[in-house]
């Protein structure tokens, strides 16, 4: 039986794929599992998907693997379409403002090109 997708995931340019390709195999599997969860579940647990406060609709996909913490920024477009942008390995409690600024710039670039 196939699973029903409630959301579509789109990679904006190669930002996410460049990040993803540098990960080890276990972390890649964990990301793929998490993206499948996001695409198929009506209600996504906050442990894996969270709105970033203080931003204009940016979300972060959250993955922990082998003691490391990774984040990928994304946003919604046209209802249930999720646009994945930049990812990074989180090394401190607080999400680096440099990464948030980069994500906001990429989001603006996406809409400007649309």
C-alpha positions as CSV (number, residue, x, y, z in Angstrom):
1,X,0.0,0.0,0.0
2,X,1.4,3.4,-1.0
3,X,1.5,6.3,1.4
4,X,-0.5,9.4,0.8
5,X,1.5,12.6,0.4
6,X,-0.1,15.7,2.1
7,X,2.8,18.0,1.1
8,X,5.2,18.3,-1.8
9,X,8.9,19.0,-1.2
10,X,10.9,21.1,-3.7
11,X,14.7,21.7,-3.6
12,X,15.4,25.3,-4.5
13,X,18.4,25.3,-6.8
14,X,21.2,23.0,-5.4
15,X,21.4,24.6,-1.9
16,X,19.9,21.6,0.0
17,X,21.4,18.9,-2.3
18,X,24.9,20.4,-1.9
19,X,24.5,20.2,1.9
20,X,22.9,16.8,1.8
21,X,25.7,15.3,-0.4
22,X,28.3,16.1,2.2
23,X,26.6,14.1,4.9
24,X,27.5,10.6,5.9
25,X,25.2,7.7,4.9
26,X,23.4,7.4,8.3
27,X,22.6,11.1,8.4
28,X,21.4,11.0,4.8
29,X,19.0,8.2,5.7
30,X,17.8,10.1,8.7
31,X,17.1,13.2,6.6
32,X,15.3,11.1,4.0
33,X,13.2,9.6,6.8
34,X,12.4,13.0,8.2
35,X,11.4,14.5,4.8
36,X,9.1,11.5,4.3
37,X,7.5,12.2,7.6
38,X,7.0,15.9,6.7
39,X,5.5,14.9,3.3
40,X,3.1,12.3,4.6
41,X,2.0,13.3,8.1
42,X,-0.9,15.7,8.7
43,X,0.6,16.9,12.0
44,X,4.4,17.0,12.0
45,X,6.0,16.6,15.5
46,X,7.8,19.8,16.6
47,X,10.9,17.7,17.2
48,X,11.3,17.5,13.4
49,X,9.7,20.7,12.0
50,X,9.4,24.1,13.7
51,X,8.5,27.7,12.8
52,X,11.4,30.0,13.5
53,X,10.3,32.8,15.7
54,X,11.2,36.3,14.5
55,X,11.3,35.3,10.8
56,X,8.8,35.8,8.0
57,X,7.6,32.2,7.7
58,X,10.9,30.4,7.8
59,X,10.8,26.8,9.2
60,X,13.6,24.6,10.2
61,X,13.7,20.8,9.6
62,X,15.5,19.3,12.6
63,X,17.7,16.1,12.4
64,X,19.9,14.6,15.0
65,X,22.3,11.9,13.9
66,X,25.4,10.3,15.6
67,X,25.4,13.0,18.3
68,X,25.3,15.8,15.7
69,X,22.5,18.3,15.2
70,X,21.6,19.5,11.7
71,X,19.1,22.0,10.4
72,X,17.6,22.8,7.0
73,X,15.6,25.9,6.5
74,X,12.5,25.9,4.4
75,X,9.2,27.8,3.8
76,X,5.8,27.2,2.3
77,X,4.7,28.3,-1.1
78,X,1.2,27.8,-2.6
79,X,-0.4,25.8,0.2
80,X,1.3,22.5,0.8
81,X,4.5,23.0,-1.2
82,X,7.6,23.1,1.0
83,X,10.7,24.8,-0.5
84,X,14.0,23.5,1.0
85,X,16.9,25.9,1.0
86,X,20.2,26.0,3.0
87,X,21.3,23.5,5.6
88,X,24.0,23.5,8.2
89,X,25.4,21.6,11.2
90,X,24.3,23.2,14.4
91,X,27.1,23.6,16.9
92,X,25.6,25.9,19.5
93,X,22.3,26.3,21.4
94,X,21.1,29.3,19.3
95,X,20.6,29.1,15.6
96,X,23.3,31.3,14.0
97,X,21.9,34.6,12.7
98,X,24.2,34.3,9.7
99,X,22.4,31.2,8.7
100,X,18.9,32.8,9.2
101,X,20.0,35.8,7.1
102,X,21.2,33.5,4.3
103,X,17.8,31.6,4.4
104,X,15.8,34.9,4.3
105,X,17.9,36.0,1.3
106,X,17.3,32.7,-0.5
107,X,13.6,32.9,0.2
108,X,13.4,36.4,-1.3
109,X,15.5,35.3,-4.3
110,X,13.0,32.4,-4.8
111,X,10.0,34.7,-4.9
112,X,11.8,37.3,-7.1
113,X,12.6,34.6,-9.7
114,X,9.1,33.1,-9.6
